[in-house]
Each structure stands twice: as C-alpha cells, then as structure tokens.
Amino acid sequence: MAVIRRLFGIADDSSPGGSEFDELTMGAISDATIFWPVTGGTLDWNVERIDRNDEVRGRRSNTAPKPFRSAPVMTVPVPAYRSVVEKIVRKTLGFAATTTGTGPAAITHTWDGELGFGSQSLPSIFAQLVRDDHNHKMSGGAFNRMSYSFPLDGEGTVEVEIWGLYAKQDAAAAPSVSFTGLSDDVMMLRDAVMKIDGSMTAVPDLTGFDFAFVNNLARKWYAGRNIVTQSLGTPVQVLKQWFPTENKLGAAPDITYTVTFGNTNTAQDLAMQFAQVEKFEFTISGGPLATTPPTTEQMKITIDCGVNTDGGPEALTARDDITSSYSGSAYYSTTAARDIQISILKDNSTAIT
C-alpha cells in the first residue's frame, strides 16, 4: 500500500549567508534533519525570462523564450507546535535566545533586542518539501517571513517564506522520517491574555490574533556566478540560468498585527483611546509540561510600539453577532531598545538552534 507523504524539513547550513555554487551542477543538496507534517506548501522557482520577440531582428522570431534567472522561494504552512515555532523564531530573528530559569521548573527562552539589520546574516538552512514522490530541495535558504494566525480556542498555524540560492527536484527518494519533538497540542489562544501599556491586565472579548514578521530580504546577483548550463535538443541549444549569490537583510523589518474581538464596543474603544499603543502582550498556550510545579508550554509576543492603522465592525451575521477587528504596524521602540520580544516557555534549557 502506498504511503501518502506531506513533509517539510530543514537542516542547518554551516556557510554564513548560505552555500554558494560556481558553475552549478545538479549535485546533491543535504537532506533535512528535522521534519514536520504539513498539509500544503509550494516551491516557486520565480523564473524570469528574456522574450526574444522584443529584440530588433531582420526576421520574425521563431525561438522560445530562454530561461534567464531563477529566485526560488519556498512557502509552507505548518501547525503551530511549540517545537516548530521555536525553530522558526530563531531562524527568522537571527540571534540566539537568552535563557532564564532552572529545572525542574519551566525554562524561558527569550528573543529580545535590536535585530542588527545590515550587520548580520540570518542563519542559513537547507529546506526540503516532500509530496508523495516529489522531493523538492533548496539550498542557501533564509527565512524572510513568519506569519502566525491564532483563533480563540482553535489550533494556531504558522506560515514561513524561505528564500533560497538554488533549488531542484531531486530524483532520489526522500528519506524515511519520523516526527520528533512535537508536543501533543498545537498552540492556541486558550485562556488568552492581552495587555495594553502594561496597566490593563485582560482586554475582554479577544477572539483572534494574527502576527507577521517580514525581514525584507534583498536578492544579490553577481555576473558569472551561480550558473546552470544545459545543452538541450537537436541541433543543440545551450541554455544558461542564473541563481542569486546572496540574500541580504534589508534596512528594517515589517511587523504587522491584527486583533479580532467579539464585541464592537471593545474594538472601537481601543481604536479611539489607543491610536498608538506602548505595549501589547499576547500569551499563547500549548500542551502540559512535566515541570515542578506543573505548567503548560507558552509563547508570549510583546509589541512595544504599535500603531493602529485600520479597523472597525464587520458584517452582521445571521446569528446577529457582530465582530470587530483592527490592524496595525509595529516599530522599533527606543524606550525598550528592541524591535520585538518573543518568549517561549518549555521544560528544558537546551539552546534553540
């Protein structure tokens, strides 16, 4: 009986900025060492082509467009297991977490600080997306975006966008994998807490929270580097395709959020009284931890400088419910000296890589 596989995995790439290739061949890319089950995902080669019909020629063109360059992007939605989230946060923000607490009590891993755009490289990875007999692999991967969606008392999801330097569909069979490090429960807004400005302890009627962090990576191309050359057809045509040599951090990230309420009055009051918010705190809960005292794994997202830009009541439903939401952007906080703070509570102090 055939086994239906939907897998996404990553492996660390020890080369800063990602493994580079000169005169690329269809060689081996490392298999992922950590896999997670997924229900979707795409690998887009983003091929740009030269259209020969735009050339000034003495006769009408009868040649097909030739590949010019490819900028591969892998986009994958993954259930928000804590082990998934902590890896994604580490790879997207780039710097290591500080660890506080001592076992057997819970341990807190916190990413808190200025991201250092223009002065650092993101951790590079090899990425792998498996669908049945398709085995797509990408090298030189860097996390450009992480987007979270947490409904109240519903399983959260996170979608990642990874930019690569080179991609291929590997003819080799994907490795047999087992999913390890996954807790029993996907994180969700269970017993959700939303604090504003550190003084209001639980805003009522919170029914959903969405959050996105985008690194705004920039492609870097260099002439004569990262080229695939193929000879096709009879008579032989030589085709070349260029890949980026580096994906660099942009000037600053884009940080956005959307908060949904089950009561329009709450949202309207917040929009009127808090056009600019000094601090948001969202707590997302996961499964139980074997700690003393017993607790549950948690993720806390803190936005120190948020500006509400849009929102209001939504359409009336058949049940006469009216929900309301507002959206905004977050910026670097000079007071807190950081872009964003994300904390993850778990039961061991092992560094997150």
C-alpha positions, 0 to 999 in steps of 0.5 A: 500500500502506498504511503501518502507523504506531506513533509517539510524539513530543514537542516542547518547550513554551516556557510554564513549567508548560505552555500554558494555554487560556481558553475552549478551542477545538479549535485546533491543538496543535504537532506533535512534533519528535522521534519514536520507534517504539513498539509500544503506548501509550494516551491516557486522557482520565480523564473524570469525570462528574456522574450526574444520577440522584443529584440530588433531582428531582420526576421520574425522570431521563431525561438522560445523564450530562454530561461534567464534567472531563477529566485526560488522561494519556498512557502509552507504552512505548518501547525503551530507546535511549540517545537516548530515555532521555536525553530522558526523564531530563531531562524527568522530573528537571527540571534540566539535566545537568552535563557532564564530559569532552572529545572525542574521548573519551566525554562524561558527562552527569550528573543529580545533586542535590536535585530542588527539589520545590515550587520548580520546574516540570518542563519542559513538552512537547507529546506526540503518539501516532500509530496508523495514522490516529489522531493523538492530541495533548496539550498542557501535558504533564509527565512524572510517571513513568519506569519502566525494566525491564532483563533480563540480556542482553535489550533494556531498555524504558522506560515514561513517564506524561505528564500533560497540560492538554488533549488531542484527536484531531486530524483532520489527518494526522500528519506524515511522520517519520523516526527520528533519533538512535537508536543501533543497540542498545537498552540492556541489562544486558550485562556488568552491574555492581552495587555495594553501599556502594561496597566490593563491586565485582560482586554475582554472579548479577544477572539483572534490574533494574527502576527507577521514578521517580514525581514525584507530580504534583498536578492544579490546577483553577481555576473558569472556566478551561480550558473546552470548550463544545459545543452538541450535538443537537436541541433543543440541549444545551450541554455544558461540560468542564473541563481542569486549569490546572496540574500541580504537583510534589508534596512528594517523589518515589517511587523504587522498585527491584527486583533479580532474581538467579539464585541464592537464596543471593545474594538472601537474603544481601543481604536479611539483611546489607543491610536498608538499603543506602548505595549501589547502582550499576547500569551499563547498556550500549548500542551502540559509540561512535566515541570515542578510545579506543573505548567503548560508550554507558552509563547508570549509576543510583546509589541512595544510600539504599535500603531493602529492603522485600520479597523472597525465592525464587520458584517452582521451575521445571521446569528446577529453577532457582530465582530470587530477587528483592527490592524496595525504596524509595529516599530522599533521602540527606543524606550525598550531598545528592541524591535520585538520580544518573543518568549517561549516557555518549555521544560528544558534549557537546551539552546534553540538552534 
